[in-house]
């Protein structure tokens, strides 16, 4: 009897039955069993993520901790548990069977909605919501967006659940940077009224969206609403801090001060409270600058703030900079950089501000020092990171040259001084060197103590982490932050050295052996002998190698005429490229003009001055100073009549080339390439000669030479072709055709000869891999069927399309445009044609609609340039490129498939059937039947579980 009762209870609780008892049982079981465990794991994960999160207070804070990339790995074990438990609850307690209906009862509109649902467990929507939120906080935004998208389709007849799912889906899109998709969801939701129970979710979503898009007025309005929704004190303090940042950015000092005061009153963690107090001093600096500075200095004296000294001095510097006291601001920034202990993003922001001041003041050596260190500390995803990195690279080229000029100029000035003054300068310099050595030793000791402390306190190492390690798993040389820090460490150990091979070796004149390898034993012996000689010299005359003696510095002064000439040569060779960099990359035309003018005035007959006069002409012409430009041209023509720069400016077509040269050269190269494809090699040679006369420094010069080399090779003139290819490799090593020319040249030097003529890339569309079979029994014909599975293929040259970027954009397009279909993308990277194949179409009509929609999307149209689109059945796909060329199939397609009229109804956007039903869904047509009205208290109505407040939004 007991066994029979257990069987009856188990049968009544099966998900294959749908009545009030089974719905109540599965809702109760899901809520207090798997869902409870999942929610507890989710709460623990959120708490752990918020505790471990480290914000960059120099930037606008994200609303969610998961917005910081380095925080996404925190709490993942708890979120994984939440995902597992939520999926288990959905799997075990989902009721999809349609309930039985009494045909004698008339169906109301609510009844029809109830019968057309896809999920009948009244509690299970919470498991879906929790699943998506766990994926969101774990940083899996695409998976979370897919979950909420499926949830929106599953509960599309229930407006409250639908609105909440859309709100979270929009958050996922915002985190991924998909602005168009986010705004589309917001627009669609605004067409409908937002239910009261979903208002809080949408307030957070809209605040996040407006914050990311820079619409700060709207962001502030929704953030204030979010603060009213939020019940946790730490989260509320974070939102108030974001409000303060926005108001400060907009210049609303009083409102910002009030927002930061709310942060302090909520007693948040010390780091947030400290930054709020720092920000308060910044927004109120204009009213009482001296008082704010005194307050910050008191904060700097506190032991509680010893790890925040960089931020304090950064704030002091900002106040002084606002008072237009630049020198004191620089001093404060330098003090903050010196006393920084964390080497984090805060120090990076300080160094960046200091570097910009030095850049503006033309102190490029100091700017280089700050930029080099800042690059390794700031986040690589910041919008200005590329500009900071570009300036750092420019200064790495410029500063060694300017330092060499300053050094030689200083040495010559010392020679011109009276001996007494000269010795005073040397003694002062020696005192500075000794002081610097003492500071370096003290800094090394402090670093060693800090390292020992971090070893003994590993839990605090996060405070001294180097920058934002957003790419910790990246190989060293692909991480610019680590490379920058390694370079700084190298300079601390070895000093500033040129970037060259064998920099540690004193003897680099190793002659390669006949087999191309260096004689290792001879090299080691020579290096050892050199080391022995150096040791002997050191023992014999230590005073000349000791930088703390007068003799060491006097030995470097150019007293003799030969030494003076050598010093002048070093200055000239460094000054000219430094001036070019100053003009073209730094774009400081005034300083560049002074450098060029100094060069031509001090050494008027130098052989390199033709380039200096050329650049002076360009700068003067650029600024509209035509009299000075004509004067520079006359000097250039008189002193250097045979110079290539003289011939370039004397070209009668020079003015036209500057205006229309790019278009003319493009047209000439296109005509030359077309002639090469048509094997009109004499025309190719004539056009190449014309390009040498008109566009000797043009952008396509290397391509002209390469096409001419291929023409000579096709004509059998191998020696001349090799000479031309060698010219391309030597003169244009970084050009697009340089590597290809090198490969061909290497093959020719090894005695190889091309099999047939060199053909352009267009011929590959007319090629197929296999010859036609002579066996008549082999059937390799193209199928005409349209009702079989089809594929959409994008074929392209590998050097004309970025395959990885195209794959990413295509996958993103499929995911956002066809949520109800699961298209697969296959990559075929076999030369000479690469292919991306999208499969999953059930007919030709579906594949054709997909292709049309794809090319109607503006964002994808740009990405698809250079691709050849092909719609082909999966039966015909193996024949493409083998039995039939791409052109062969294109003719087949145009003759057989293209003229056929296709189905105009949308075939790709209809949702797939979630659960197969034996009977069709009920429609409004049933309302016409003569049925009795159903009572509102029917036991088959769903059990309504009130929406409770979501504590972790």
N, C-alpha and C positions, 0 to 999 in steps of 0.2 A: 504493500500500500504506500509506504514511504517512497519507494523507488518510483512507483507510478506518479506520485505527486511531484517528485523532483523532475521527472521527464516532462510533465505538463507545464511546470513553471519555466523550465528551460525552453520549451517550445514557444511559450507565450512571450518570452523575452528575446526571441530571435529577431535579427534585423530584417528578415524576410517577411515579417508581419508588420503591419502599420495600423495600430489602433491607439487609443488613448493610454492604455496600460503600457504598451511597449515604448511609446514615446516618453512617458513619464519615467519609466525604469531606465532607459538608456540616457536620458538627460541627467537623471540623478547619479547614475554610475559614472558617467563621463565627468561630471562636475567634481565629485568628491573622491575620485580615484586618480586617474591619469592626469586630468587637467589640474587638479590641486598640486600634484608633484611638479608639473611643468611650470605652473605659475610661481611656485616657491623658488625653483631654479632660476627663473627669469629675474625675479626680484634680487636674488643674490648676485646674478651676473651684472645687473644694472648698477648695484651698489659697488661691486668690485671695480667696474669700469670707471665710475665717477671718482672713486677714491684714488685709482691709479692714473687718472688722466692728468697730463701736464699741458697746460694751455700756454700759447704764445701771446702774452699780453701786449706785445707790440703791434699785433694785428687785431682785426675785428674778430671777436670770439664767435665760433659757431654755436648754434642753439643746442645741439646735441654733442656729447663727448665723442661720438663716433665720427663726427666731422673732422677730428684730428686723426690723420692716418696712423700715427704711431700708437694710438689708443685702441685701434680696432682688434688687436690681438689680445686685449685684456678681457677676461671673463668669457672667453670662447668655450671653455669646458662647460660652463653653466648654460650658455646659449645652445650648445650642441645637445645637452640633456633636454632642454626645453623643446627643441625641434623634434627630438626622438619621441618624447612623451606626447607631444601634440599630434604627430603623425599616427602614433598608436591609438590615441583617442578617436581620431577621425576614421582610422581603419576599422576599429572594433565597434564603433557606435553610430556609424552613418546609416541612416534609414532613407533609402531612395525609392523603395516600392510605393506605388501610389495607393492611397487608402481606398477601401471599398466605399461605394456611394449608394445611397438609397435613391433609386430612380423616381420614387414618389415625391421627392422633395424638390421644390423649385430652388435653383441656384442663384444666389445674389452675386454682385460683382466681387465681394470679398471671398465668397466661396470659390469662384472661378480662379481667383488669384491663388487661393490655398491649394486647389487641385493642380495647378500648373507649376507648383514649386518643384525644384530638383532635390531638395534636402528637407526632411521632415523631422529631424531631431532638433527641437527648439533651442537647445543649448550649444549645439556644435559650432555655431558661427564664432563663438568665443575661442574655440580651439584653432580655427582658421586664422582669426585675428592674432592670437598669441604666436602662432607659427610664423606669420609674416613679420611681426615685430621682433621676434628673436633673430630671424635672418637679417633684419635691418640693423639691429644693434651689433650683430656679429660682423657687419661690413659686407655682407653678401647682398648687395643692392639689386642686382639683376634677378637673383632668385626670389628676393622679397617682392619685387615688382611683379614677377610672374605669379606668385602666390596671391597677391591682392587683386591682380587682374582676373585670375580664375575665380576668386571669391566674389568679385563684382558680377561675373557672369552667373555664378551659382545662385546668388541671392539678388538677382536683378529685379525681382518682383517685390522686394522688401526695401523700401526707400532708406530706412535708418541704417541698416547694415550696408547697403550699397554706398551711401554717402561716406561712411567711415572707411570702407575699403578704398574708395577713390582718394580720400584724403591721404591715407598712408601710401598709396601708389604714387601720388604726386610727390610725396616726400622722397621716395626712392628715386624718382626721376631727377629731382632737384639735387640730390647728393651725387648722382652720376653726371651732373652738368647738362642734362637734356632739357634745355630751357623750352624748346618748342613743344615737346611732349607735356611738360609741366603746365604751360599756359593753356594748352589744349584741354587738359583735364579740368583746370580751373574754370575755363570758359564753359565747358559742358555742364559742370556742376551748377554754375550760376544761372543757367537757364531754368533749373529746377530750384525750388526752395530748399535750403539746408535744414534738415530736421533739428529740433532742439537738442536731441541727444548726440548729434554729430558736430555741434557748433565748436566745442572745445578742440576737437581734432583738426577742424579746418582753420581755426585761429592759429594754431601752431604751424600748420602747413603754410598758410599765407604769410605769416611772419617770417618763416624761413625763406620762402620764395622771394619776398620783397627785399629781404636782407641780402640775398645773393645777387639780386639784379640791380642793387643800388638805389632802389626806390625807398629812401630812408623815411620819408614822412609816413607812408603807408606802413612800413615796417614798425615804426614806433607805435602807431595806433594799435596794431595787432599784438605787439609785445606787451602793451599795457593790459590788453584783454587776457593774454596768456598768464600774466602775473596774477590776475584775479582767479584764474582757473587753478593755478599751481598751489599745492598744499605743503610741499616740502620746502623747508627753509633754505637749504643749500641751493636748490634749483631756482628758487625765487631770487636769491641774491645774485646768481649768475645772470638771470634775465635782466635784473636791474642794472648790472654792470654793462650789459650789451646796450641797454637804453642810454646809459651815460656815454658810452663810446660813440653812439650815433649822434647824440646831441653835441658832443665835443667836436665831432667831424663836421657838423653843420655850423659850428661857430656859436652855438647856444650855450654860453658858459654857465649861466645861472641854472638852467635846466639840467645840465650835465652835473654840476656840483650837487644838486638835490638828489639826482639818481645815485651818485656815488655815496652820498650820505645814507641813503636807504640800504646800500650794500653793507656799510659799516654797522648800522643798527641791527641787522639780521645776524650778526656775529658768525660769519661764514668761516671756513678754514683760513688759516693765517695768510697764506699766499694770496688769496683773493682779497682779503681785507687790506693787506699791505699795498697791493696794486691799486685798490680803490683810493686809499689815502694818497698815494703818489699822484694819481690822476686828479684828485682834488686840488693839489698844489699847482698842477699845470693849468687847470682851467681858471683858477683864481690868481694867476701870476701877474696879470696886468694891473690888478687893483693894489696888491701889496707885494711887490717882488721881493723886497728885502726881508719881509716877514716870512714869506714862503721859503726863501733860501735858508733862513735861520732854522725854520722848522725841519727842513730836509737835513741840514747839518746835524741837528739833534738826533734825527733818525739814524744817520750814518754812525753816530757815536754809540748807538745801542748794540749790545752783543747779539740781540735777537735778529739783527739785520745784517750780520757780517757776510751772509751769502747773497745779499741783495744790493751790495755797494755799487755795482755797475748801474743798476736801475736808478739809484738815488742820485748819483753824479750825472746820469743821463738827464734826469729831470732838472737838476740844477743847470746843466748846460742849455737845456731848452728854454728855461726862464731867462737866462742871460742872453741867449740868442734873440729872444723876443724883445729884449731891451736894446738890441743892436750892439751889444758888447761882444763882438766876434772873438776877440783874443781871449777873454775870460771864458767864453763858451768852449773854445778849443781846449783850454787848460782843464776845464771840468771834464770834457769828454776823455782827454788823455788820462786824467786821474782815474776815471771810471774803468777804462780799458786796463790800466795797470793793476788795479785792485780787484779786478773780476776774478772770482774763484770757480764759476760754473762753466764758463766757455759754452754758453748756450745761445739761444736766439736773441736774448736780451743784449748780450755783448755784441752779437752780429748787427743788431739795429743801431747800437751806439757807434760801432766802427763804420757803419755805412753812412751815418750822418757826418761823422768826422771826415770820412773820405770825400764826401761831396763838398764840404767846406774847403778842403785842401785842393780839390779839383778846380773850384771856382777861383781860388787864390793862386793858381798856377804852380802850386807846390806839388809837383807830380811825383817826386820820390816818396814823400809822406803819403800821398794818395795811394800810391802803389802798395805800400805797406799795409794800409788799412783795407783796401779792396781785396788784397790777397788773402787776408785772414777772414774778412767778412764773407767771402764766397763759400768758405768751408763751414760757416755757422748758420746762414740763413736757409730757409726752406727753398728747395729747387722749384716748387710749384708756385712761388710768388710771381705776380705779373711782371715785376721789375728785375727778376733774377737774370734774365738773358742780358739785359743792359748792364747790370753789375758785372757779370762774367765777361762781357765784351770789353768793358773798360779795363778790367783786370788784365785781360790778354793784351790789349793795346799798350798798357803801361809796362807790361813785361817786355815788350819790344822797345819801348821808348826810353825808359829810365836807364838801362845800362848804357845807352848811347849818350844821354845827357850827363850821366855821372862821369863818363870818360871825358867829355868836354870840360866839365867843371874841374875835374882832377888836373888835367893838363894845364888849364888856364890858371888854377891856383898855384901849381908848381912854378909856372913862369912868373907869376906875380911875386912869389917868394924869392926867386932869383933876382928880380929887379929891386928888392928891398935892401936897405943897409943891413950889414951883418948883425948888428945888435937887435934890430927889429925882427929880423928873420929868426934869430934864436929865441926871442920871446914868444913868437908865434909857435915855434916847434915845442917849446917847454909847455905852453898852454895846451897844445894838442896832446902831449904825453900825459899831462894831468887828467885830461878828459878820458884818455884810453884806460888809465888806471882806475878811474872812478867807474867806468863802464864795466871793467872786469870784475870789480867788487860787486856791482849790482847783478852781474850775470851769475856770479857764484851764489849770491844770496837768493836769487830767483831759483837756481837749481836746487838749493837746499830746501826751499819752500815747496818746490814741486815734488821732491823726494818725500818730504813729510806728508804732503797731501796724498801721494800715491800709497804710502804706508797706511794712512788713516782710512783711505777708501778700501784697501785690502782687508783691514780689520773690521770695517763697517760696510759690508757689501750691499746691505739694504738701502744705503743712502747714495749709492753710486748713480742713481738716476738723476740726482741733482747736478752732477758734474759730467753728464753725458755730453758728448761732443755734438752740438747742433741737434737738429731733428733728424734722427736716423730713419728716414723714410724709405731707404733702400738698403737696409742692412744685409739683405740676401744678394745684393748686386756685387758682381765682380769688382775688385778694387779699382781698376783703371776705368770702369764705367761709372764710378761714383765721383763726381767732381768735388764733393765736400771732402772726401778722404784724400783725394789727390792734392787738394789745396793744403790740407793740414800736413800731409807728408812732405810737401815742398817746404813749408815753413820749418818743420822739424829738421829737414836736411840742411837748410841754410843756417840753422842754429848750430849744427854740428860741424859743417864743412865750409860755411860762408857762401857767398854768392859766386857761383861758377857758371861758365857758359854751358849751354845744353849741347854736349858733344860726347862722342864715344871715347872710352878710355880716359875719362877725365882724371883718374887717380894716377895714371902712368906719366912718368916724366919723359920717357922715350917712346914716341909713337911712330917712329919711322921704321916700321916693320915691313919688309918687302915680302909680298906673298910668294909662296913657292909655285912651281909650275902647275901643280894640281889645284891651285886656287886657295890653298890653306896656308896660314902663317906658320912659320917655323917656331913652334912653341918653345923648344929648348933655347934657341938663340935669343928669343924675346925675353925669357926669364933671366938668362945670363946677362943680357945687356941691361935689363932693369936692375939686377942685383949690383952690377958694376957701378951703375949710376948712383944707386943708393949708397954704396961704399964711398964713392967720391964725395957725395953730398955730406956724409957723416964726417969725412976728413975735413972738408971745408968748414963745417960747423964747429968742429973742435978748434980749428986754427983761428977762426975769426968770429967769435960769438957776438961781438958787439954789433957787427953789420946785419945780423939776423934778429936782433932783439928790438922789437918795436918801441921799447921804453927807453931807448938811448937816442941821443942827438945824431950819432953817426948813421943810424938806420935811415933816418929821414933825409939827412943831407945827401946820402948816396943816391936818392931818387930824384934829386933836383937836376934839371938840364942846364948845367953850367957851360958846356962846350958848344961849339957851333953845330957839331953833328947831333948832339943830344937835343939841341933846340930844333933842328930840322926834323928829327924823328918825332918830337913832341907836336910840332905843327902838323905833320902827316897824320898822326893819330886824331888830332882835333878835326882836321878836314874830313877824314873818313867816317868819323862819328857824327859830325855836325850835319852833313848833307842828308843821310837817311833819317836822322832825327827830325829835320825840318820837313821832309816829305811826309813822315808819319803825323807830324803836328798839323800839316795842311789837310791830308786826305782822311785821317782816321779820328784825330782829336778835334779837327775842324776849328782850331784856334788860328784863324787866318792872320790876326795881328801879330802874334808871336812868331808864326811861321815866316811872315814877311821880314821881321827883324832878324831871324836866323839866316835866311837866304841873303839878305842885304849885308849882314856881317861877313858872310862867307865870301861874297864877290868883292867886297871892299878891302878885306884884309889880305886875300890872296887873289888878286885880279887876273893872274895868268894861269891859274890852276886848270888842269885838263878836265876836271869834273864840273867846272862852272857852267858848261853848256846846259846841263840838266837844271842847275839853279836858275839860270836865266829863263829857261822854258817854263818852270813852275811860277816864276815871278810874272811872266806874261799871262799865264792862265789865271792867277789870282787877281791881277789887275783887271783883266777882261771880265772876269766873273763879277767884280764889284763895280763895273762900269767906268773904271779909271782908264780910259782908252789912251790918253796921252802917255801915262806911265807904261801901259802895255806896249804901245808902239816903240817907246824908248828901249824896253827890254828886248823887243824883236830886232831892233837895229843893232844893239850890242851883240846879240846872238849871231846875227848874219855877218857882222864884221869880224868878230873874234873866232867864230867856229863855223866857217862856211860849209865844211864837209860833214858836220854833225848830223846824225839822223833826226834830231829834234829840229834843226834848222830846215832840213828838207821837208819835214812834216808840216811845219808852220808856213813854209814857202809854197806848199802845194796849192795850185790855183783852185782846187776843189775843197780846200780846207773848211771854208765857211759852210758850204753845202753839206759836207760830211758831218759837221757838227749838228746841223739841223735835221738832215734826212738820212744821214749815213747808216743808221741802224736798219731802216726800212730798205734802203738800196742794197745793203749787203745781204739782208735776208733774201731779197728777190734774186740777187745774183747767185747766191748759194743754192736756192731752190732750182734755178735754171741749170746750174752746174750738175746738181744731183740727178735731175731729169735726163740730162745729156749722158751721164754715166750709165743710168739704167737702160738707155736706148743704144749704148755702145758707140756714142759719138765722141770718141776720145780726143779728136782734134779740137772740138768745141770745148771740152773739159780743160785742155791745156791753155786755150786762149782765155777762158774765164779765170783760171787760176792766175795767169799773168796779169790780167786786169785787176784782180783783187790785190795783188802785190803792189800795184801802182796806186790804187785808190784807197785801199783799206789794209795797209801794211800792219797796223796795230788793231785790226778789227776783232770782234768777238768770235768770228768764224774762221779766222786765219788757219788754225790748226786743222779744221775740217776740210778746208780747201786743199791743203797739202796732203792730207790723208786720202782724199778722193783721187787726187792726181797720182799718188803712189799706187793705188789699186788699179787705176787705168794703165799705168806703165806695166804693172804686173800682168794684167790681162793681155797686153800686147807682147809679152815675152821679154820685156826689157828689165830683167831681174836686178841687175846691178844698180841701175838708176832708181828703181823702185826702192831698193834697200837704202840708198842714200837719202831718199826723201823720207822714208820711215824713220831713219836714224835722226833726221832733223826734227821730226815731230816729237820723238821721244826726248831729245835733249833740250829743245827749245820750249816745249809745251808738256812737261811731265804730268802736270795736274789737270790737263784738259780731259774732256769726255772721251776722246779717241786715243789719248796717250797710252793707256794700258793695252788696248787692242793693237795699236801699232807696235808696241813692244813684243807682244806674243807673235805677231806675224814676222817681225824682224828676227826674232830668235829662231823661228822655224827656218827662215831663209838662210841664216848663218850656219845652221846645222845641216844644210844641204837638202832640205825638203822643198818640194815644189807643189803648188796647188793643183788638185785634180779638177781640171776644167776652170772656167772663168769665175772670178769673184762676183757674186750676185748680190743685189740689194735685198733688204729684208722683205720687200713686198712679194718676192717670188715664193716665199714659204707658203702663202695662201694657195698657190697653184701646185704644191708638191703633195705627194702621198708616199707612204713608206714602202708599199708593196707594189710590184708590177702586176698587171692584170693576169689572172690565171688562165692558162691555156686549157685547163680541164673544164669541159663544158658541163660536167656533173656538179661542179661546185657552184652553189647559188649564193651570191653575195650582193643581191640587189636590195635597194632601199625600199622599205615598207611604206605603203600608202595609208595605213590605218590611223585614224584619229582618236579612237576610243580606247587606246592603250595608255600606259603610263608614259609621261613625257618628262623631259628635263630642259632646263634653261641654262645655257652655257655662255660664259664670257671668256673669249679667247683674246690673248694679247701678247705682244713682245715683252719679254722679261725686263728689258732695259727702258721701256717706255711707260710702265705703270708700276706704282708701288704696290706690290702684291699683298703685303701684310696689312697696309692701310685699307686697301680695297676689300680684303676679307673681313676686317673689323667693321667697316661701314655697311657692308652687305648683311652681315649677321645682325647688326644693330637695326637695320631697316626691316628685316624679316621679323625680328622680335617685337618691334614697336608697331608694325603695320598689320601683322597677321598673328594675333595672339591665339586664335583658334586653330591654327595649322602649325604643324611641326615640320618645316622644311629642313632638309639636310644639305650641307654644303661640303663638297669634296674638292680637294686641291690636287691638280696634276701639274707638276713642275718639270716635266720632261721637255728638253729642248727639241725644236726651236720655238715651239709655241706653248705657253702656259695657259692652263684652263681652270676656271672656277665653275663647278657644276652644281646647280641648285636642283635637287630632285624632290619628288613627293607630289607631283601633279598627276591627277587621275585621268586627264585627257588633254588633247591639244588646245581646247578652248581655255582651260585653266592656265596653261603655260602662257598662252598669248595674252590673257588678261594680266597676268603677273608682269610680263615684259612691258606692257603698255603703262601700267601703274608705276613701275620702277622708273621708266624714262620720263614720266610726267612729274616726278619729284625733283624740285630744283637742286636740293642738296646732293642727290645721287647723280644727277646729270653731269655735274662737274667731275665727280669721281670716275665716271664711266668713260671719260675721254680717252681715246687710244684703245678701247676694247671693241671687239667684234662680237655682236650678240647672235646667238644661234638657238633656235627652238627645234628640238629634235627628240624623237621617241627613244626610249631606252633600248629598243631593239636595234635602231639605226646607229646609236652612239658608238659602238665598237668599230663601225666601218669608217667613222670620221677620222681623217688623217692617215688612214691605212689604205683601204680600197678606193676611197674617194677623198679628194682634196676639199679644202674649205670652199673654194670657188665652185667645185662640182656640186656640193650639197646646196650652196646658195642658189644655183640655177635650178636644181631640183625643187627646192622650197618655193621659189618664185613661180614655177610653172604648175605645181600641184597643190600645195597647201595654202599659199598666200591668197589665191582668188576665192577660196571657199568661204561662204558666209558662216560666221560663228555665233554662238549664243551670247546675247547682250546682257543677260541677267548676271548680277554679281555672284560669282561662284566661289570666291575665296574668303568672304567675310562672314558667311553663315557659320554659327558655332557648331562644333561637333556634338553629337549626341552624348550627353554625360552618362545617362543610364538608358539602356534599351528598354522600351516599354512594349508590352504586347498590344496595348490599345492606344489610340491617339489621345492627345491632350484635349481636355474639354475646351470648348469655345463659347463665345457669346450666343451662338445659334441655339444652344440648348435652352436658352431662356424663353424661347417661344413655346416650349412644350407645356402642356396643361398639367402642372405639378403643384402639390401642396407646398406652401411656404415652410421653410425649415426653421425651427426655433433657434434663437440666438445662443441658447445654452446647451447646444448639442454636444455630446461627449466626444465627437470626432473633431471638434475645433482644436487648434493647437493650444498647448499650455503656454501662456505668456509669462516669460521670466523678465522682470524689469531690468532695464539697462542700469547697471551700477556705474559709479564714477570710476574712470580709469586712472589709477594712481600713478602709473608710469606711462605718460603720454610720449 
